[in-house]
């Protein structure tokens, strides 16, 4: 390694260590004090408590510039506040001087109780303040925090803003709003509407009774047991959903979307592998440059893809409409009014006994149909500059018309669902269903 490169590496490492200590508060960043470039030091802890009379107050506004917060709702109507101050200093005397300027502030503001500190945010970062607060469980809570975790348990409703720290919320009777970033969000048991806006973190949301709306970027989203509608805007976010009873609308890019045991779904993906297993309602998907895997779908299916492979198993739908390009489309044990258009790819169809008609085709498309055993449906295949292979035992009629080769079978089976396969520059093959071994 050259000398200049070695010096640059050392500077980068030192800068990383420096800014880490600034962020954690172990370096004072205060140009006006004797602690400029203050490294390390001993940790000192001081505590204040207060039990204010809040019998007429139901709204609590809590502001913590840098630290953590833990709020517990209880059946008790009393409010108890503890402020813990952690100070990093070279000696206890200096720590006491810093601590004297940081005091717990509790005051009424327009029918609400404000809880905060006298700390000047522009001063050095040798201090962290940590709140532990008990309030009545029916309270409305508004939280503003930075650079530390927030935990809230039992409240009537809540709005939480945490600029850089984790958020844990459990048991909210009404509505909940969370704004957070750069640390995990965990929300459980919300009785009303839930709205979360976050980025660069992992998110877990469980047991939401009201509508759920998520705006998220760069991370993972996990939603379970949602009783109402779910709306997810998740750019570069991995999405996992299970037991969602309302309609779920989700959008993402470059990460997977996986849903299990859901109702209606509407998904939009760009380079997103998509998997859906067990959906009882309508299934609408628009995806590009990644595959779609569907199984046990009971509602209608509409898929629009580009460079998208599609695999569907056990689809019992009113309608199945698929449009895609360049990749294979395969449907196994399916029924419903089916319309498939595929360009530059292969289609493989293994239908259940037909309840509705099937139409499939495209340009530069090879089609293979596995005929349902023992069933007879009006059949027609049309190929332009391609071949048709009929591998069934029953006879067919053939003709040439307008440059097309046409094969027909079971034309006398009127009134039954029909099958129409069309391909230009591709091969159409009809095979017997393989005999299952006992």
C-alpha positions as CSV (number, residue, x, y, z in Angstrom):
1,X,0.0,0.0,0.0
2,X,1.3,3.4,-0.9
3,X,2.0,6.0,1.8
4,X,-0.8,8.4,0.6
5,X,-3.3,5.5,0.5
6,X,-2.3,4.5,4.1
7,X,-2.7,8.0,5.4
8,X,-6.1,8.3,3.7
9,X,-7.2,5.0,5.2
10,X,-6.2,6.1,8.7
11,X,-8.1,9.4,8.3
12,X,-11.3,7.6,7.1
13,X,-11.1,5.2,10.2
14,X,-10.5,8.1,12.6
15,X,-13.4,10.1,11.0
16,X,-15.7,7.1,11.4
17,X,-14.8,6.6,15.1
18,X,-15.2,10.3,15.7
19,X,-18.7,10.6,14.2
20,X,-19.8,7.4,15.9
21,X,-18.9,8.9,19.3
22,X,-20.6,12.2,18.3
23,X,-23.8,10.3,17.5
24,X,-23.7,8.3,20.7
25,X,-23.0,11.4,22.8
26,X,-19.6,10.2,24.0
27,X,-17.9,13.1,22.3
28,X,-19.0,16.7,23.1
29,X,-19.5,18.8,20.0
30,X,-19.6,22.2,21.7
31,X,-17.3,24.9,20.4
32,X,-18.0,27.2,23.3
33,X,-17.0,24.9,26.1
34,X,-13.9,23.5,27.5
35,X,-14.9,20.1,26.2
36,X,-14.2,20.7,22.5
37,X,-13.2,17.3,21.0
38,X,-14.1,15.6,24.3
39,X,-13.5,11.9,24.0
40,X,-14.8,9.2,26.3
41,X,-15.2,10.0,30.0
42,X,-17.1,8.5,32.8
43,X,-20.9,8.1,32.8
44,X,-22.9,9.9,35.5
45,X,-26.6,9.4,36.1
46,X,-29.0,11.8,37.8
47,X,-32.8,11.4,38.2
48,X,-35.9,13.7,38.6
49,X,-39.4,12.5,39.4
50,X,-42.8,14.3,39.4
51,X,-46.4,13.3,40.1
52,X,-48.5,16.2,38.6
53,X,-52.2,16.6,39.2
54,X,-53.8,15.8,35.8
55,X,-57.3,14.8,36.7
56,X,-58.8,17.1,34.0
57,X,-56.2,16.2,31.3
58,X,-56.4,13.4,28.7
59,X,-53.8,14.7,26.1
60,X,-50.1,14.4,26.9
61,X,-47.4,15.9,24.7
62,X,-43.9,14.6,25.3
63,X,-40.7,16.1,23.7
64,X,-37.3,14.6,24.2
65,X,-34.5,16.1,22.0
66,X,-32.1,13.2,22.4
67,X,-32.6,9.9,24.3
68,X,-35.3,7.4,24.9
69,X,-38.8,7.2,26.1
70,X,-41.0,4.5,27.8
71,X,-44.6,5.2,28.4
72,X,-47.0,2.8,30.1
73,X,-50.7,3.2,30.3
74,X,-52.4,1.9,33.5
75,X,-55.8,1.6,35.1
76,X,-54.6,4.2,37.7
77,X,-55.6,7.8,37.0
78,X,-52.4,9.2,38.5
79,X,-49.5,10.3,36.3
80,X,-45.9,9.5,37.3
81,X,-42.9,11.0,35.5
82,X,-39.3,9.9,35.9
83,X,-36.5,11.7,34.0
84,X,-33.1,10.0,34.0
85,X,-30.1,12.0,32.8
86,X,-27.0,10.3,31.6
87,X,-24.0,12.6,31.4
88,X,-20.5,11.7,30.1
89,X,-17.8,13.9,31.7
90,X,-14.2,13.7,32.9
91,X,-15.3,14.3,36.5
92,X,-18.4,14.4,38.6
93,X,-18.1,18.2,39.3
94,X,-18.4,18.9,35.6
95,X,-21.2,16.4,35.3
96,X,-23.1,18.2,38.0
97,X,-22.7,21.6,36.3
98,X,-24.2,20.1,33.1
99,X,-27.0,18.4,34.9
100,X,-28.1,21.6,36.7
101,X,-29.0,23.2,33.4
102,X,-31.2,20.2,32.4
103,X,-34.5,20.2,34.3
104,X,-37.8,18.4,33.9
105,X,-40.5,20.7,32.5
106,X,-44.2,19.9,33.1
107,X,-46.8,22.5,32.2
108,X,-50.4,22.7,30.9
109,X,-50.8,23.9,27.3
110,X,-54.3,24.5,25.9
111,X,-55.8,21.5,27.8
112,X,-52.8,19.3,27.3
113,X,-49.9,18.4,29.6
114,X,-46.5,19.2,28.0
115,X,-43.6,17.1,29.3
116,X,-40.0,17.9,28.3
117,X,-36.7,19.3,29.4
118,X,-35.0,22.6,29.6
119,X,-32.1,21.3,27.5
120,X,-30.8,23.5,24.7
121,X,-30.5,21.3,21.6
122,X,-27.7,23.4,20.3
123,X,-25.4,22.5,23.1
124,X,-22.9,19.6,23.2
125,X,-24.0,16.0,22.9
126,X,-22.5,14.7,26.1
127,X,-26.0,14.1,27.5
128,X,-28.9,11.7,27.0
129,X,-32.3,12.1,28.6
130,X,-34.5,9.0,29.2
131,X,-38.2,9.3,30.2
132,X,-40.3,6.7,32.0
133,X,-43.9,7.9,32.3
134,X,-47.1,6.3,33.6
135,X,-50.4,7.7,32.3
136,X,-54.1,6.6,32.3
137,X,-54.6,4.0,29.6
138,X,-57.3,6.1,27.9
139,X,-54.9,9.0,27.3
140,X,-54.1,10.5,23.9
141,X,-50.3,10.6,23.5
142,X,-48.2,12.8,21.2
143,X,-44.5,12.0,21.2
144,X,-41.5,13.8,19.6
145,X,-38.2,12.0,20.1
146,X,-34.8,11.8,18.5
147,X,-31.8,9.5,18.7
148,X,-33.2,6.8,20.9
149,X,-35.9,4.1,21.2
150,X,-39.6,4.8,22.0
151,X,-41.8,2.3,23.7
152,X,-45.5,2.9,24.3
153,X,-47.9,0.4,25.9
154,X,-51.6,0.9,26.3
155,X,-53.1,4.2,25.2
156,X,-56.3,5.6,23.8
157,X,-54.6,7.0,20.7
158,X,-51.1,8.1,19.8
159,X,-49.0,10.0,17.3
160,X,-45.2,9.2,17.4
161,X,-42.4,11.0,15.7
162,X,-39.0,9.5,16.2
163,X,-36.3,10.9,13.9
164,X,-33.7,8.2,14.5
165,X,-34.6,5.4,16.8
166,X,-36.7,2.3,17.2
167,X,-40.4,2.4,17.9
168,X,-42.4,-0.3,19.8
169,X,-46.1,0.2,20.3
170,X,-48.5,-2.3,21.9
171,X,-52.3,-2.1,22.7
172,X,-53.7,1.2,21.3
173,X,-57.5,1.4,21.6
174,X,-58.0,4.0,18.9
175,X,-55.9,5.5,16.1
176,X,-52.1,5.3,15.8
177,X,-49.6,7.3,13.6
178,X,-45.9,6.6,13.5
179,X,-43.1,8.5,11.7
180,X,-39.7,7.0,12.1
181,X,-36.4,6.1,10.4
182,X,-33.2,4.1,10.6
183,X,-34.4,1.7,13.4
184,X,-37.0,-1.0,13.6
185,X,-40.7,-0.4,14.1
186,X,-42.9,-2.9,15.9
187,X,-46.6,-2.3,16.3
188,X,-49.2,-4.7,17.8
189,X,-52.9,-4.5,18.7
190,X,-54.3,-1.3,17.3
191,X,-58.1,-0.9,17.5
192,X,-58.5,1.9,15.1
193,X,-56.7,3.3,12.0
194,X,-53.0,2.8,11.8
195,X,-50.6,4.9,9.6
196,X,-46.8,4.3,9.5
197,X,-44.3,6.3,7.5
198,X,-40.7,5.1,7.8
199,X,-37.5,4.2,5.9
200,X,-34.3,2.3,6.1
201,X,-35.6,-0.1,8.7
202,X,-37.5,-3.3,9.3
203,X,-41.2,-3.1,10.3
204,X,-43.5,-5.6,11.9
205,X,-47.3,-4.8,12.2
206,X,-49.7,-7.3,13.8
207,X,-53.4,-7.3,14.9
208,X,-54.7,-4.1,13.4
209,X,-58.5,-3.7,13.5
210,X,-58.8,-0.5,11.4
211,X,-57.5,0.5,8.0
212,X,-53.7,0.2,7.8
213,X,-51.6,2.5,5.6
214,X,-47.8,2.1,5.2
215,X,-45.3,4.3,3.4
216,X,-41.9,2.7,3.5
217,X,-38.6,2.7,1.7
218,X,-35.5,0.4,1.8
219,X,-36.3,-2.3,4.3
220,X,-38.7,-5.1,5.3
221,X,-42.4,-4.9,6.0
222,X,-44.3,-7.7,7.8
223,X,-48.0,-7.5,8.3
224,X,-50.1,-10.1,10.1
225,X,-53.8,-10.3,11.2
226,X,-55.2,-7.1,9.6
227,X,-59.0,-7.0,9.8
228,X,-59.6,-4.1,7.4
229,X,-57.9,-2.7,4.2
230,X,-54.2,-2.5,3.9
231,X,-52.4,0.0,1.6
232,X,-48.6,-0.3,1.2
233,X,-46.3,2.0,-0.7
234,X,-43.0,0.2,-0.3
235,X,-40.3,1.3,-2.7
236,X,-37.3,-1.1,-2.4
237,X,-39.1,-2.9,0.4
238,X,-39.6,-6.6,1.0
239,X,-43.3,-7.2,1.8
240,X,-44.7,-10.1,3.7
241,X,-48.4,-10.5,4.6
242,X,-50.4,-13.1,6.4
243,X,-54.1,-13.4,7.4
244,X,-55.3,-10.1,5.9
245,X,-59.1,-10.0,5.7
246,X,-59.5,-6.7,4.0
247,X,-58.3,-5.7,0.5
248,X,-54.5,-5.3,0.3
249,X,-53.0,-3.0,-2.2
250,X,-49.2,-3.1,-2.3
251,X,-46.5,-1.6,-4.5
252,X,-42.7,-2.2,-4.4
253,X,-39.6,-2.5,-6.5
254,X,-36.5,-4.9,-6.5
255,X,-37.7,-6.9,-3.5
256,X,-40.1,-9.8,-3.0
257,X,-43.8,-9.6,-2.2
258,X,-45.2,-12.7,-0.4
259,X,-48.8,-13.0,0.7
260,X,-50.5,-15.9,2.5
261,X,-54.1,-16.4,3.5
262,X,-55.5,-13.1,2.2
263,X,-58.7,-11.8,0.6
264,X,-58.7,-9.3,-2.3
265,X,-55.2,-8.2,-3.6
266,X,-53.9,-5.6,-6.0
267,X,-50.1,-5.7,-6.4
268,X,-47.8,-3.6,-8.5
269,X,-44.1,-4.6,-8.8
270,X,-41.0,-3.7,-10.7
271,X,-38.4,-6.5,-10.6
272,X,-40.3,-8.0,-7.7
273,X,-40.7,-11.8,-7.3
274,X,-44.3,-12.2,-6.2
275,X,-45.8,-15.2,-4.4
276,X,-49.5,-15.5,-3.3
277,X,-50.7,-18.7,-1.5
278,X,-54.4,-18.9,-0.6
279,X,-56.5,-15.9,-1.6
280,X,-60.3,-15.9,-1.4
281,X,-60.9,-12.8,-3.4
282,X,-60.0,-10.9,-6.5
283,X,-56.3,-11.1,-7.5
284,X,-54.9,-8.3,-9.7
285,X,-51.2,-8.1,-10.4
286,X,-49.0,-5.9,-12.6
287,X,-45.3,-6.9,-12.6
288,X,-42.2,-6.5,-14.7
289,X,-38.9,-8.5,-15.0
290,X,-39.7,-11.0,-12.2
291,X,-41.8,-14.1,-11.7
292,X,-45.3,-14.6,-10.3
293,X,-46.2,-17.7,-8.3
294,X,-49.9,-18.2,-7.4
295,X,-51.6,-21.1,-5.6
296,X,-55.0,-21.8,-4.2
297,X,-56.7,-18.7,-5.6
298,X,-60.5,-18.7,-5.4
299,X,-61.3,-15.3,-6.9
300,X,-60.8,-13.9,-10.4
301,X,-57.2,-13.4,-11.6
302,X,-55.9,-10.6,-13.8
303,X,-52.2,-10.5,-14.5
304,X,-50.3,-8.0,-16.7
305,X,-46.6,-8.7,-17.0
306,X,-43.5,-7.9,-19.0
307,X,-40.6,-10.4,-19.1
308,X,-42.6,-12.2,-16.4
309,X,-42.8,-15.9,-15.7
310,X,-46.2,-17.1,-14.3
311,X,-47.0,-20.3,-12.4
312,X,-50.5,-20.9,-11.2
313,X,-51.8,-23.9,-9.2
314,X,-55.3,-24.7,-8.1
315,X,-57.0,-21.6,-9.4
316,X,-60.8,-21.7,-9.2
317,X,-61.8,-18.4,-10.5
318,X,-64.7,-16.7,-12.3
319,X,-62.2,-15.3,-14.9
320,X,-58.5,-15.7,-15.5
321,X,-56.9,-13.0,-17.7
322,X,-53.2,-13.1,-18.4
323,X,-51.0,-11.0,-20.6
324,X,-47.2,-11.3,-20.6
325,X,-44.0,-11.6,-22.7
326,X,-40.8,-13.7,-23.0
327,X,-41.3,-16.1,-20.1
328,X,-43.3,-19.2,-19.5
329,X,-46.9,-19.2,-18.4
330,X,-48.0,-22.4,-16.7
331,X,-51.4,-23.1,-15.2
332,X,-52.1,-26.4,-13.3
333,X,-55.5,-27.6,-12.1
334,X,-57.4,-24.4,-12.9
335,X,-60.9,-23.5,-13.9
336,X,-62.7,-20.4,-15.0
337,X,-63.2,-18.3,-18.1
338,X,-59.6,-18.2,-19.3
339,X,-57.9,-15.7,-21.7
340,X,-54.1,-15.8,-22.1
341,X,-52.0,-13.8,-24.5
342,X,-48.2,-14.4,-24.5
343,X,-45.6,-13.1,-26.8
344,X,-42.3,-14.9,-27.3
345,X,-42.8,-17.5,-24.6
346,X,-44.3,-20.9,-23.8
347,X,-47.7,-21.7,-22.5
348,X,-48.4,-25.0,-20.6
349,X,-52.0,-25.6,-19.6
350,X,-53.3,-28.5,-17.4
351,X,-56.9,-27.6,-16.7
352,X,-59.4,-29.2,-14.4
353,X,-62.6,-30.3,-16.0
354,X,-63.8,-27.1,-17.7
355,X,-66.4,-24.9,-16.2
356,X,-65.8,-22.1,-18.7
357,X,-64.1,-21.7,-22.1
358,X,-60.3,-21.4,-22.6
359,X,-58.6,-19.1,-25.1
360,X,-54.8,-18.9,-25.3
361,X,-52.4,-17.7,-28.0
362,X,-49.7,-15.3,-29.2
363,X,-46.9,-14.7,-31.6
364,X,-43.7,-16.8,-31.4
365,X,-45.5,-18.8,-28.7
366,X,-45.4,-22.6,-28.1
367,X,-48.6,-24.0,-26.5
368,X,-48.9,-27.3,-24.8
369,X,-52.4,-28.4,-23.5
370,X,-52.7,-31.5,-21.3
371,X,-56.3,-32.7,-22.0
372,X,-58.5,-33.5,-18.9
373,X,-58.9,-37.2,-18.8
374,X,-62.2,-38.6,-20.0
375,X,-63.6,-35.2,-21.0
376,X,-64.8,-33.9,-24.4
377,X,-65.0,-30.2,-25.2
378,X,-65.3,-28.4,-28.6
379,X,-61.7,-27.8,-29.6
380,X,-60.0,-25.7,-32.3
381,X,-56.3,-24.9,-32.9
382,X,-55.0,-22.4,-35.4
383,X,-51.3,-22.1,-36.4
384,X,-49.7,-19.7,-38.8
385,X,-46.3,-20.8,-40.0
386,X,-46.2,-23.3,-37.2
387,X,-47.2,-26.9,-36.4
388,X,-50.2,-28.5,-34.6
389,X,-49.6,-31.9,-32.9
390,X,-52.8,-33.8,-31.9
391,X,-51.7,-36.7,-29.7
392,X,-55.2,-37.8,-28.6
393,X,-56.9,-41.0,-29.8
394,X,-60.0,-39.3,-31.1
395,X,-60.1,-38.1,-34.8
396,X,-59.8,-34.5,-35.9
397,X,-60.6,-32.5,-38.9
398,X,-58.0,-30.3,-40.6
399,X,-58.1,-27.4,-43.1
400,X,-56.1,-24.6,-44.5
401,X,-57.7,-21.1,-44.5
402,X,-56.1,-17.7,-45.0
403,X,-52.6,-19.0,-44.4
404,X,-53.6,-20.8,-41.2
405,X,-53.6,-24.5,-40.4
406,X,-56.8,-25.3,-38.5
407,X,-57.5,-28.5,-36.5
408,X,-60.9,-29.2,-34.9
409,X,-62.2,-31.9,-32.6
410,X,-65.4,-32.7,-30.7
411,X,-67.3,-30.2,-32.8
412,X,-70.6,-32.1,-32.0
413,X,-70.2,-31.3,-28.2
414,X,-72.4,-28.2,-28.4
415,X,-73.4,-26.3,-25.3
416,X,-70.2,-27.2,-23.5
417,X,-67.2,-24.9,-22.7
418,X,-64.8,-24.8,-25.6
419,X,-61.0,-24.5,-26.1
420,X,-59.3,-22.3,-28.7
421,X,-55.5,-22.2,-29.1
422,X,-53.8,-19.8,-31.6
423,X,-50.1,-19.3,-32.4
424,X,-48.1,-17.6,-35.1
425,X,-44.6,-18.9,-35.6
426,X,-45.0,-21.5,-32.8
427,X,-46.1,-25.1,-32.2
428,X,-49.4,-26.2,-30.6
429,X,-49.4,-29.6,-28.9
430,X,-52.3,-31.4,-27.3
431,X,-51.5,-34.4,-25.1
432,X,-53.2,-36.9,-22.9
433,X,-53.3,-36.4,-19.2
434,X,-50.7,-38.6,-17.6
435,X,-52.2,-41.6,-15.7
436,X,-51.7,-41.1,-12.0
437,X,-50.1,-44.0,-10.2
438,X,-52.2,-45.5,-7.3
